[in-house]
Structure formats: C-alpha cells, structure tokens
Amino acid sequence: MIGVNVLDEIFIKNGLIVAFLTVGVMLFLADGMSKKIFNKRIPGVAIAILAALVMAYFGGDKGISNHSFFSGMALLGGAMLRDFTIVATAMGANLSELRKTGLPGIISLFIGVTVTFFVGGSIGYAMGYTDAVSFTTIGAGACTYIVGPITGAAIGASSDLIAISIAAGVVKTIFVTIITPLVAKKIGLDNPSTAMIFGGMIGTTSGVAAGLAATDPKLVPYGALTATFYTGIGVLLCPSVFYLLMVYLL
Amino acid sequence: MKIYGVAFLAACYLIGQVIGKYIGIGLGIGGNVGGVGIAMILLVMINDRFYKKTSLHVETQAGVLFWSSMYIPVIVAMSSILNVKVALSNGWVAIFSGILATSCCYLLIPLISKWSQLNLKESTE
C-alpha cells in the first residue's frame, strides 16, 4: 500500500510532467496505428485527438483532468499553453499570404457568426425554444461555448438554457475536430487562403486548430489567426444586435 | 540562445493579450478580443522585418519553433479535458444546433473561397 501512496503522490505533484508523458505515449501509439492499421489514410494526430475525446468522456466536467492522476492535462491543454503555442505557429506563416486573404477573412468572420447564430437559434426554435432569449442563447452557443454563456448571462437566460448553449458549443468543437480532416478535400481546404476563410467561418479556436492539425499542420496558423477573432465578434453581436432583432421578430 | 526566441514569443503573446483586453473593454464586452490574432500578426511582422535584414538567429528561431511544435500535443491534451459528457447528455437541441449550424458554414466555405479568388484576380488585373 505504501508503494501505491508514494506513486500517487509523485504523479499528482508532477502533473504537468505526467501529461507530457501521457500525450507523448498517446501520439506514439496513434502514429503506429495510423501507419500499421490505416495505411496513413487517417492521420495519427486525428486518432490521438479522438482517443483524447473518448478519455474525456470518462472524466468529469473537466474531462480526464478530473482524475487526479491526469490533473496535469488541464495545464498542458489549458487556454494559456494553447494560445501560446498557437501564436508560435505564426512563425511558419507567410506575411504576403496573410495580407492577400485579409479582407475575405474578415468578411468570412461576419458571415460565419451570422449564419451559425441564425441556424443554431432556428433549430432551438423548431424544437420548442421559441422566445427571443432562448433563441439568442442557443444561437450564441452554436457559435462557441464562450459566446453562449456570456450572451446568456447578458440577456438574463436561465441556467439550464446556458447549459444547453455551452453544450451546443462543445458539440461544435468536437464535430469540427472530427469532421475537418474528412471533408477537407471536398471544401478545397488545402491552401492558406481557404484556411483563413475556414477559420473565420467556423471560429471555434480549439476545433479549428485541432481540425487543421489533423488535416495539414502547415495550415494551422492561417486558420487560427482568423478564428481567434470569432469569439470576440460573436460576443459583440449576439447579445446586442442579434438579440434586439430577435425581440423584434419573435 | 533559445531563450531569446522564447522571450520574443512571450513578449508578442503578452502584448497581444493586453491589446486584446483593451479592445474588449473598449467595445464594452469584456473578455479578450483577438488577443491571440494580434500577437500572431506582431510575430509575423517582426519576424518578416528581421528576416530581410539579418534573419533571426537560428538558435533564437529554434526557441520559437519548439513551442510551435508543441502545439499538437497541447491540442491532444486540450481534447482530453473537454466536457464531452455534458455535450452528449444535454439533449438533442445542443447536438442538432451545434452540428447543423456548423455544417451550413462548411457548405459556404467553397463559395466564399471562390469569390475571394475571383476578387483577387480582378484586383491584380
């Protein structure tokens, strides 16, 4: 028993180091599977991310990091290191390429937020959430899991509505992570310009980053650059213009 | 030294965070608006400027590139801490609105991409 206690203590104390080891082993195994079983048709990164999502399901509200053994995953996969490493990927980005798609990138942000809000809200409407507050909160949640709760709180939505909006945003992130490498070819997602538009249209930084990593890591900085503005624009539009519009319409 | 690169990256990141925060406050919505994006633009521009003159020292670059390569492990770790259970257990409204709204955006991407390429051709001609 003493042995187990000692191990426990060491693993919990050194959470971040355990996370390095865990992720390293996961990626190693996933790469092996990709080569041996799937003939490289499914990238190792995609397999590792899928495995991570399955692990998260067996955790709690913070995924696998609710288990003290894996608590370091919350630090390694938290917002600070996520944003820090995303900024670092800009090292591989080309300035003229960024300039070229600047305007379409910005336009795609507004189209992305608007389309997502109204389609997401309409689905809520069709399923019985017919008042303006519900429409706005669910529509905002479909944008990202950050836009949802901020919007809901701003317009006085109930906590179960906010829970639905967060869930919608997390569903989106998971969906984008899994589906992006599968549809990349069909939507022409193989160049920096389209990656920037993709980031603006889809917006969830986590999903865009994970989806592009599994598709082609070279595209990550371009997609991430526009995606990081998406939540800001969503938070700007949803509780104000869009909410007032819904109050007027419903 | 590699640490120069890491410090340079940290500086870009922090400046981006501060500017993003002020934009958020300025727009009256709190939070951080595009802080990461601003940091990325900063990094690309400074890198571009230096590259033409002296080229960032190889070792300095290696400090940034290490963190850039840590990006995929971070994403894997991030996926493992999502609240997947809530996403799947909060009913069909969340699942349908999340997936269908996003699917519409996927369908629009080729259209906007095509439009942007047409625009680009016109502006260069």
Interface residues (C-beta under 8 A of the other chain):
Chain A: A19 F20 T22 V23 G24 M26 L27 V45 A48 I49 A52 L53 M55 A56 Y57 G59 G60 D61 K62 G63 I64 S65 F70 M73 A74 L76 G77 G78 L81 R82 D83 F84 T85 I86 V87 A88 T89 A90 M91 G92 A93 L95 L98 K100 T101 L103 P104 I107 S108 I111 G112 V115 T116 F117 V119 G120 G121 I123 G124 M127 Y129 I138 G139 G141 A142 I146 I150 A163 I164 S165 I166 A167 A168 G169 V170 V171 K172 T173 I174 F175 V176 T177 I179 V183 I187 G188 L189 S193 T194 I197 F198 M201 I202 T205 S206 A209 A210 A213 P217 V220 P221 A224 L225 T226 T228 F229 T231 G232 I233 V235 L236
Chain B: L9 A10 C12 Y13 G16 G20 I23 G24 L27 I29 G30 G31 N32 V33 G34 G35 V36 G37 A39 M40 I41 L43 V44 M45 N47 D48 Q61 V64 L65 W67 S68 M70 Y71 I72 P73 V74 I75 V76 A77 M78 S79 S80 I81 L82 N83 V84 K85 V86 A87 L88 S89 N90 G91 W92 V93 A94 I95 F96 S97 G98 I99 L100 A101 T102 C104 C105 Y106 L108 I109 P110 I112 S113 W115 S116 Q117 N119 L120
